[in-house]
Amino acid sequence: MADKKIRIAIFSGPTATVQNSEPLVTSNKAREKYGLPPLKNADGTPQRFDALRPQRLAAPVKVYVRQFSAHPLEADAADLYGPPDGYLDASGAFHTQRRSAGDTPVYEITLHPEDGLYALPYMARQADGKPWDDITAHPGAPAAKSRQTFYPDASRIVEEIDRFGLGEDGLPNMLSSKADFDFYRAAPSGGYQQGLKAASRTDVGEGDIAPETWGRDFWPYRPPHLRAEPPRARLAIVTNMVQQAMTSGRYGGAIWLEGSPNVEESIYWLNLLIDTAVPLCGNSSQRPHGALSNDGDRNIVDSVDYIASGIWKGADGKDTVGGVAVLDELIFHAREVQKGDARPGGYVATGGHGGIVGTIGQPGPPVLTFRPARLHTHTSMLRLALLPASVHGVRSDAKGIEAIEVAVKDAQGNLLGSAIPQVSMVKSGRYLPESEGETPESEVDILARIERNLRTSPLAGFIGEGAAPFGGLTRSMDAALERAVFSGMPVVKVGRGNAEGMVPITPGTVFIAGSNLTATKARLLLMACLLKFGALPAAEDPARPTAAERAAAQRQVAKYQEIFNTH
């Protein structure tokens, strides 16, 4: 008896090239039919072929396919083949028997709508009869005059991979043969601007989808002038949706789809907060779905293979690896993965101490080369279930800085968008000071951010990216960031860029050592720590803390440091 297929949750994230497609351009077939100027090459010569786009038939159609046309050397092995279904004569009529030497041997095929998608010329035009030459009706068009290239969820991607992708055995269905899928629109790249009736939904959800707004409900990057980024509070919706799905008991794993520059951030966040004993895989793509040498489809297939392989299991059957990014036949740990270049293979492992935990894809099978020592998912001390209902934050008023209660979760245990911390990054460099005797007051950007945080963000902090690998900053930056610490905002020091050494833990400091994390990853870890521990105790005068106030800050910083040492 065959093993039961696993079920996998696929979550759609923002600006996801892996869920993007190239623009639908009106074909020359349509242009010829409607008397429109044809598409030509740059030198003015006619284009050789029309682009074929996956589309659905509306009715059955009979086609005749020339025998031995699937490969240049099929005819070379003609003696290995059975006879064709029949022959087409010079007039195009079909006969079961050859009638003359000039008849064409063919296979007769009846195509049905229920067969699935077929690659066909794109026949659509604009409402005014003009051809579609790009995404928008005209250059610089607003959202109302722009089509979308991003898919609203991953269901169509899975269908197209199953339909058109081929395995080493020459067979399709590379995904559905291994797993069943549910689709979630956590922070999608495409949206339903006209809304959608429940009966037409392909994602996991109940009821109609109300009309969605570009930049509020979905976040694409194409067309470029309409690029949109999700706000910080959306991270709470993402966290709750993934957590609820993964605690439902329905899934043997999850896949998170996002843009290649940022998938490293989301998968690390999920690695820290999601309490699950099965894999969380991040996938991205350097090239859109359907483009030449697209890498995203293969990454999704490899994630399914990784989840199904079980190589991530420990003796108790639970995941021993945590969040990973499966990219270009490598398995990166979520903590270390980083995009280095905009090309397939353009991902790197940061920190100089591992990061690539296994290989996958051809020739296979999936191989795990080591297991990370850092805490993750069901072992993480920052997982959602362990976060408190509320923590102390800070804000300023006429009397100075005061501690306030900040709700972290609602009564159902869901993370609140209003709680997501504001963590800023500042960067140091040589020849940065304006003069030899600079004071904290010269760091106007840091001081302005401290002031704004005290007015708007009761949970806030800073990442100071200094010299590699030790995280050294200028004296004036150190002084300004100490003022942040004594205003209740923890500060983490990391090395510049992809540092391969560890930031030292300095006795007596009020700063957190960021280990070998990049500034981007340290920011996410600090945000999660703020949700667990809250703000630091503020000094009465942040510019002149007392010895007792310094000791109180150090005691709280030690809690943060323990997390940075182990996650």
Stockholm file with secondary structure:
# STOCKHOLM 1.0

chainA/1-567         MADKKIRIAIFSGPTATVQNSEPLVTSNKAREKYGLPPLKNADGTPQRFDALRPQRLAAPVKVYVRQFSAHPLEADAADLYGPPDGYLDASGAFHTQRRSAGDTPVYEITLHPEDGLYALPYMARQADGKPWDDITAHPGAPAAKSRQTFYPDASRIVEEIDRFGLGEDGLPNMLSSKADFDFYRAAPSGGYQQGLKAASRTDVGEGDIAPETWGRDFWPYRPPHLRAEPPRARLAIVTNMVQQAMTSGRYGGAIWLEGSPNVEESIYWLNLLIDTAVPLCGNSSQRPHGALSNDGDRNIVDSVDYIASGIWKGADGKDTVGGVAVLDELIFHAREVQKGDARPGGYVATGGHGGIVGTIGQPGPPVLTFRPARLHTHTSMLRLALLPASVHGVRSDAKGIEAIEVAVKDAQGNLLGSAIPQVSMVKSGRYLPESEGETPESEVDILARIERNLRTSPLAGFIGEGAAPFGGLTRSMDAALERAVFSGMPVVKVGRGNAEGMVPITPGTVFIAGSNLTATKARLLLMACLLKFGALPAAEDPARPTAAERAAAQRQVAKYQEIFNTH
#=GR chainA/1-567 SS CCCCCEEEEEEECSSCGGGBBCCCCCCHHHHHHHTCCCCBCTTSCBCSCCCEEEECCSSCEEEEEETTCSSTTTGGGGGGSCCCSEEECTTSCEESSCCSTTCEEEEEEEECGGGCCEEEECCCBCTTSCBCCSSBSSTTCCGGGBCCCBCSSSHHHHHHHHHHCCCTTSCCCTTTTTEEEEEECSSCSSCCTTCBCGGGCCSSCCSCBCCCCBTTTBCCCCSGGGCCCCCTTHHHHHHHHHHHHHTTTCCSEEEEECCTTTHHHHHHHHHHHCCCSSCEEEECCSSCBTSTTCCHHHHHHHHHHHHHHCTTBCTTSSBSSCSEEEETTEEEETTTEEECSSSTTCEEECSSSCCEEEECSSSCCCEECCCCCSCCGGGCTTCGGGSCSEEEEEEEETTEEEEEEEECBCTTSCBCGGGCCEEEEEECCTTCCSSTTCCGGGCHHHHHHHHHHHHHCSSEEEEEEEBTTTTBCCHHHHHHHHHHHTTTCCEEEEESSSCCSCCCCCTTCSSEECTTCCHHHHHHHHHHHHHHHCCCCCCSSTTSCCHHHHHHHHHHHHHHHHHHHHC
#=GC SS_cons         CCCCCEEEEEEECSSCGGGBBCCCCCCHHHHHHHTCCCCBCTTSCBCSCCCEEEECCSSCEEEEEETTCSSTTTGGGGGGSCCCSEEECTTSCEESSCCSTTCEEEEEEEECGGGCCEEEECCCBCTTSCBCCSSBSSTTCCGGGBCCCBCSSSHHHHHHHHHHCCCTTSCCCTTTTTEEEEEECSSCSSCCTTCBCGGGCCSSCCSCBCCCCBTTTBCCCCSGGGCCCCCTTHHHHHHHHHHHHHTTTCCSEEEEECCTTTHHHHHHHHHHHCCCSSCEEEECCSSCBTSTTCCHHHHHHHHHHHHHHCTTBCTTSSBSSCSEEEETTEEEETTTEEECSSSTTCEEECSSSCCEEEECSSSCCCEECCCCCSCCGGGCTTCGGGSCSEEEEEEEETTEEEEEEEECBCTTSCBCGGGCCEEEEEECCTTCCSSTTCCGGGCHHHHHHHHHHHHHCSSEEEEEEEBTTTTBCCHHHHHHHHHHHTTTCCEEEEESSSCCSCCCCCTTCSSEECTTCCHHHHHHHHHHHHHHHCCCCCCSSTTSCCHHHHHHHHHHHHHHHHHHHHC
//
